[in-house]
Amino acid sequence: MIKIRAYDIVWDTDGKKIDLPVVVELEVEEEDLDEDYTCVADKLSDIYGWCVSELKWDELNERN
């Protein structure tokens, strides 16, 4: 597992004002990581029920 900090998250809420986080820490499977970290946006969408249109990220731990 890789711990990721997603930040500057921009949610696609169809213009609705919804209280969603702009910073989230989560874990993803290392084998799920891809070049553009689409899996991070997908996981956030699964958790919160809204699509992510953009985000930035940092890995919080070293890969083994």
N, C-alpha and C positions, 0 to 999 in steps of 0.2 A: 504494500500500500504506500502511496505517496500522499503526503499532506500538502494541500494547496490552499493558498489564501487568494481568493478572487476578490477584486476590488474595482472601484469605478464601474460597477455593474449598471448597465442601462437596460431596463426591462421594457419589453414591448407590451404595454397594457391597453392598447387601443384608445389611448387618451384618458383612460380612467385614472383617478387619483387613488392609488393603493399604497399602503405602507409596506414597502418591500425593502430588504436590506441592500446597502450598497457595498458592504464588505461581508464576506462569508468564508469561514474556514471549513474545509471538507476533505475527505480522503477519497482517492480514486485508485483503482487497480492500475499498476504500472503498465500492464499489457493493454489497457484501454486508452492510454495516452496517445495522442496523435500530434502531428506537427502544429496544428492551429488550436489545439486544446478544445476542440469541439465537444469532447466528452465532458468537460467542465461545465460548459453552457447547458448541455443536455441534462446533466445531473441536477443542476440548479433548477432547470425547468421541471424536472420530475418532482423535486422537493417542494417547490413553491407554486407550481401550477401555471406559471407564466413564462413566456419565451424570453430569452436574453438576446438583445440585439448587439451588444458589445460588452466587453469586459477586459480587464487586465489581470494578470496573475503572477504569483511567485510560488516557487516550491519552498516549503518550510522545513523539509528535512532532506538529507543526502540520500541518494539512491544507493542501494546495496549492490 
